[in-house]
């Protein structure tokens, strides 16, 4: 029987694990195959943290024609949905609204390649939603790794007119809330792994932080095989 808090839902956005489609900026130093293996490991570590939470987990994949590949990778233990929308903002808005429509009161959406997402961060997100309409986790590159909303507080303008993939995403999103007179909760800034510099920083953190070292089991194993750490 599926175990979940009936009020909480976590959505994880993933890309289909296809060589040449994921972590393309790392292909120069890892090769396309290495970039794929790293993406899979990062996503699997994020999913492990998410699935340890006592709530329903929904994985939304992209693109829509890759269901069989994603299901074969993820397995049958989580609910799987296709991302729907012309851009990232519309896809996030749709996923959040679909969970709200199913009755969840606090909904968090995270990306699949942020190695420092853990249960503490996720719980902090849910705690923020007890008193705030929304919560965001800013990424070091100017985007965000987590977006959470309380039921009744999701609005499309938070996801429209944003230049996705730029350093202004988080700042522009906060402007949308300011225009509504709202103040979201803000979680600690975390770093993703998109560039060779990000990869070196992650390797250094894994070497120095035993807690991170022990938690990112799959990522550490892949980087070890590729002699990055």
N, C-alpha and C positions, 0 to 999 in steps of 0.2 A: 504494500500500500504506500502511495506517495506521501511523504511527510513534508508539511510546510505550514508556516504561520499564515493563517487565512487573510491577514491584512498586508503582508509584505511580499513583494516580488522583485527579483533581480533579473534584469535583461542583460545578456552578453551579446555584443555584436562581433561576429567573426567574418572573415573572408574565406572563401573556399581555398583549401590548401593545395594550390596549383603552382607548380614551378614557373617562375617568371611573372607571377601575379602578386606575390606578397613580398614585403621587405625589399623592394627593388633597389633602394639606395644602398643596401648592404651587399648587393651581388658583386660589386667591384672588389670587395675584400674577402667575401665568403664564397663567391660563386652563387649561381641561381639555386643550386641544390642546397648549399649551406644556408642560404637565406630562408629557404622553405623549411628546412629542419629547425632553424631557430624560431621561426614564426610558430610552428606547431608546438614546440616546447614551451614558449612563452604563453600561448593560449591555453595549453593544458595545465600549466601552473596556475593561471588565473582561474580557470574553471574548477580546479581543485579547491581553491580558497572560497569561491562562490558557493560550490556545492556543499561545503561544510557549514554553511549558514542554515538556520532552521526556517527556510522559506522556499517558495516555489522558484525554480530557475527556468528561464526561457532563453534559448539560443536563437538569435536571428542571423541568418546567413546571407551572404551576397557573393555573386549574383544569383538571380532567382533560378537559373537552370542548373544549379550545382547541388541539388538536394541529395542525390545518391552519394556523391563524393563526401559531402559534409556529414551525412548520417553514418557512412562507413568509418569516418574518422572519429566523430563524437561518441558514437554508440547510441544505445537506446534508453539511457538512464535520464535524459533530459528532454524537455519538449522542444521541438524544432520548428521554426517558422522562417519564411522567406521575408527579407527586407523589402518594403514596398515604398516607392517614391522616386522622384526624378533626381534628387540629390540627397546628400547625407542628412541635412536638416529635416527634410520631409520624411526620410526613413526613420529617423529617431522619433519624430513627432508621432508617426503612425504606430510605432512599437509601444511607446508610452501610453498612447490613447487606447490601444487594444487591451493592455493590462488593466487600465482604469475601467474600461467597459466591462471587464470580467469581475469587477468588484474589489480590486486591491486598493487599499487606502494609502499605502506608501510604496512608491516604485522607484527603483534605482536602475540606471542603465550605465554599463561600463564597457570600455573597449577590451580587446582580448590580448593586447601586447604591452601592457603596462606592468612590469615585473614586480613593482612594490605594492600592488593592490593586495591587501590581506583582509582578514576578518575584522581587525581593529578599524581599518578605514571604512569598511562596509557598515559596521555597527555605528560608527560615528555619523555616517550618512543618514542612517535610519533615525538616530537620536536627534539630529538636526531637524528632521522633518516633523518632529513632535511639536515644534514651535515656529518653524519657518515654512513658507509655501514651497520652497525649493532649496536644493543644495547642489553645489558644484565643486569638483575637484580640479583645480587648475593644473595644467601641465607646464613644465619649464619652457616649452617651445611656444607658449602663448595660446595653445588650445585648452581643451579640458579632457580629463580621463573618466570623469563620472558626472552624470546629470541625474538628479533625483527630484521627484515632485510628490507633493501630497495630493490626494484625490481632490478634484475640483479646481486645481491650480495650474493645470497644463494649458498653455496658450500658444497658438501657432506662431505668433510674432517672435517668440524666443528662438525660433529655428529658421526664420526667413530673413533674406537680405544679408546673410552672413557669408563672408568670403572664406569658405571652408579650406583648411589646409594652410592658413596663413597665421602669422603671429598675433593677429588682432581678434581671433575668435572669442576668447574668454572676455576680453574687454568689451567687444561689441555685444556679447550676450548680456553682460551686466548692465549695459545701457538700456536694453529692452526692459529689464526689470525696473530700473530707475524711472523709466517713462511711465510705468504702472504704479510707481510709488511703493515698490516692494524691495525688500533686501533679502536675497537668498543667503543661506549658510555657505561658508567657504571652508573647504578642507585643506590640509597641507598640500603644498606644491610637490609634485612628483615628476620624475623624468621618464620619458619613454625611450625606446631603442629604435631609432630610425637611421642614424648615421654611424660611420666608423667611430666618431668621437663618443657617441652615446654607448656604443659597444664597449669601448675601452673603459668608460666610466663604470659600466655595469660589472665588468670583469674585476675592476679594482674594488668595488663594493662587495662583491662575492668573496674576494680574498680577505677583506677586512671585517666583514659583518657576519658572525657565525649564525645568527638568527636567520638572516637572509639566505646564507649558504645552505642551511638545513631545510628551508622552506621551498626554495626554487630547485627542486630535485631534478626535474626534467631539463630545465634550462642549463643548470650546472653541468649535467651529464653531456649535453650536446656541445657546449662550449669547451668542455674538457676533451672530447673526441676530436674537435677541430683545433685543439691546442691554443685556444684563445685565453684560457686560464690554466 
